[in-house]
Amino acid sequence: MRGLIVGRFQPFHLGHLSAVKEILQQCDQVVIAIGSAQYSHTKENPFTASERYEMIHRTCEYEGISDRALIVPVTDINQNALWVAHVRATVPEFRVIYTNNPLTMRLFGEAGYEVRQTRMYSRERYCGSLIREQMINGGHWEQNVPEVVVERIREIRGVERIRAIFNLSKDISQ
């Protein structure tokens, strides 16, 4: 059986990794759908789809699960009534979706999919917006993401990018 998880993964953190491992205890394979794939260089979506792909791929390789994980970028279409069909047309076939997002649960449930929730792993720590905030403020964000993700973010100067985006948006709002 193949399961699906959808997220923006901005960045891919230890909570995401725990969810993927939980799914792989129940499924033979997991499709990791990188949502909002068309967005980058914004406060909410600072990393490109290819950068997020690399973060996830390197983590899966390091964890020895790359042969069981399929990573697919998925663009937003901003039409809830069509979104499930769009995802279905974009990713490989799956039987169950794993999500904690109420809208995603409703849309896939109404489309006839089995919907399961994953445990929330230290949500107060493993949250993309909090990790990005730590990057902006010089906090210890590195402890909340896999080491290979730390390396990738450093390679692309991701912290500097996030700080520049934050400063630009702060300047614009003043």
C-alpha positions as CSV (number, residue, x, y, z in Angstrom):
1,M,0.0,0.0,0.0
2,R,1.1,3.5,-0.8
3,G,0.4,6.5,1.4
4,L,0.4,10.2,0.6
5,I,1.6,13.2,2.8
6,V,1.2,16.7,1.5
7,G,3.2,19.6,3.0
8,R,5.1,22.8,2.1
9,F,8.2,21.6,4.0
10,Q,9.6,25.1,4.6
11,P,12.0,23.6,5.7
12,F,11.7,19.8,6.1
13,H,12.1,19.3,9.8
14,L,12.3,16.5,12.4
15,G,8.5,16.5,12.8
16,H,8.1,15.9,9.1
17,L,10.7,13.1,9.3
18,S,8.8,11.5,12.2
19,A,5.6,11.6,10.3
20,V,7.2,10.0,7.2
21,K,8.6,7.2,9.4
22,E,5.2,6.7,11.0
23,I,3.6,6.4,7.6
24,L,6.3,3.8,6.5
25,Q,5.3,1.7,9.5
26,Q,1.9,1.4,7.9
27,C,2.6,1.6,4.2
28,D,5.1,0.0,1.8
29,Q,5.8,3.4,0.2
30,V,5.1,7.1,0.9
31,V,4.5,9.8,-1.7
32,I,5.8,13.1,-0.3
33,A,3.9,15.8,-2.1
34,I,5.7,19.2,-1.9
35,G,2.8,21.6,-1.8
36,S,2.8,25.2,-3.1
37,A,5.7,24.2,-5.4
38,Q,5.4,27.3,-7.5
39,Y,6.2,29.6,-4.6
40,S,9.6,30.7,-3.3
41,H,11.4,33.7,-1.9
42,T,8.5,34.8,0.3
43,K,8.2,34.8,4.1
44,E,5.9,31.8,4.1
45,N,7.7,29.9,1.2
46,P,11.3,31.0,1.2
47,F,12.7,27.8,-0.4
48,T,12.2,26.7,-4.0
49,A,10.5,23.3,-4.9
50,S,13.9,21.9,-6.0
51,E,15.6,23.1,-2.7
52,R,12.8,21.4,-0.7
53,Y,13.1,18.3,-2.9
54,E,16.9,18.1,-2.1
55,M,16.2,18.5,1.6
56,I,13.8,15.7,1.6
57,H,15.7,13.5,-0.7
58,R,19.0,13.8,1.2
59,T,17.1,13.1,4.5
60,C,15.5,10.0,3.0
61,E,18.9,8.8,1.7
62,Y,20.6,9.4,5.1
63,E,17.7,7.6,6.9
64,G,17.9,4.6,4.4
65,I,14.3,5.1,3.2
66,S,14.9,6.6,-0.2
67,D,13.8,3.5,-1.9
68,R,10.4,3.8,-0.2
69,A,9.8,7.5,-0.7
70,L,8.6,9.2,-3.8
71,I,8.9,13.0,-3.8
72,V,6.7,15.0,-6.1
73,P,6.3,18.8,-6.4
74,V,2.6,19.9,-6.5
75,T,1.5,23.4,-7.5
76,D,-1.5,25.1,-5.9
77,I,-4.5,25.7,-8.1
78,N,-6.5,27.7,-5.5
79,Q,-9.8,25.8,-6.2
80,N,-10.8,23.5,-3.4
81,A,-13.3,21.7,-5.5
82,L,-10.7,20.6,-8.0
83,W,-7.6,20.2,-5.8
84,V,-8.0,16.5,-5.0
85,A,-8.3,15.7,-8.8
86,H,-5.2,17.9,-9.4
87,V,-3.2,16.0,-6.7
88,R,-4.4,12.7,-8.1
89,A,-3.3,13.7,-11.6
90,T,0.1,14.9,-10.4
91,V,1.3,12.2,-8.0
92,P,1.6,8.4,-8.3
93,E,-1.4,6.3,-7.2
94,F,-2.0,6.1,-3.5
95,R,-4.6,4.6,-1.2
96,V,-4.5,6.6,2.0
97,I,-3.7,10.2,2.8
98,Y,-2.0,11.3,6.0
99,T,-2.8,14.8,7.1
100,N,-3.6,16.9,10.2
101,N,-5.0,19.7,8.1
102,P,-8.9,19.9,8.5
103,L,-9.5,21.1,5.0
104,T,-7.3,18.5,3.4
105,M,-9.0,15.8,5.6
106,R,-12.4,17.0,4.4
107,L,-11.6,17.3,0.7
108,F,-9.9,13.9,0.4
109,G,-12.5,12.3,2.7
110,E,-15.3,13.6,0.4
111,A,-13.4,12.2,-2.6
112,G,-13.6,8.7,-1.0
113,Y,-10.1,8.4,0.3
114,E,-9.1,6.9,3.6
115,V,-7.7,9.8,5.7
116,R,-5.4,9.2,8.7
117,Q,-3.8,11.6,11.0
118,T,-0.2,11.4,12.1
119,R,1.0,12.2,15.6
120,M,2.1,15.8,16.1
121,Y,5.7,15.5,17.2
122,S,6.7,18.3,19.5
123,R,4.6,20.8,17.5
124,E,5.9,23.6,19.7
125,R,9.4,22.9,18.4
126,Y,8.9,21.3,15.0
127,C,7.0,24.0,13.1
128,G,8.2,25.6,9.9
129,S,7.2,29.1,10.8
130,L,8.9,28.8,14.2
131,I,12.1,27.5,12.6
132,R,12.1,30.3,10.1
133,E,11.6,32.8,13.0
134,Q,14.6,31.2,14.7
135,M,16.6,31.7,11.5
136,I,15.6,35.4,11.4
137,N,16.4,36.0,15.1
138,G,19.7,34.0,15.3
139,G,18.1,31.2,17.3
140,H,19.2,27.5,17.3
141,W,17.1,26.3,14.4
142,E,19.6,23.6,13.5
143,Q,18.5,21.3,16.3
144,N,15.0,21.1,14.8
145,V,15.9,19.8,11.3
146,P,18.0,16.8,10.1
147,E,21.7,17.5,9.7
148,V,21.5,17.1,5.9
149,V,18.9,19.8,5.8
150,V,21.2,22.1,7.8
151,E,23.9,21.4,5.3
152,R,21.6,22.1,2.3
153,I,20.3,25.4,3.9
154,R,23.8,26.5,4.4
155,E,24.8,25.6,0.8
156,I,22.0,27.8,-0.6
157,R,22.6,30.6,2.0
158,G,19.0,30.0,3.1
159,V,19.3,31.8,6.4
160,E,20.6,34.9,4.7
161,R,17.7,34.7,2.2
162,I,15.1,34.4,4.9
163,R,16.5,37.4,6.8
164,A,16.6,39.5,3.6
165,I,13.0,38.6,2.7
166,F,12.0,39.4,6.3
167,N,13.8,42.7,6.2
168,L,12.3,43.6,2.8
169,S,8.8,42.9,3.9
170,K,9.4,44.8,7.2
171,D,10.6,47.8,5.2
172,I,7.6,47.7,2.8
173,S,5.1,47.6,5.7
174,Q,6.6,50.6,7.4
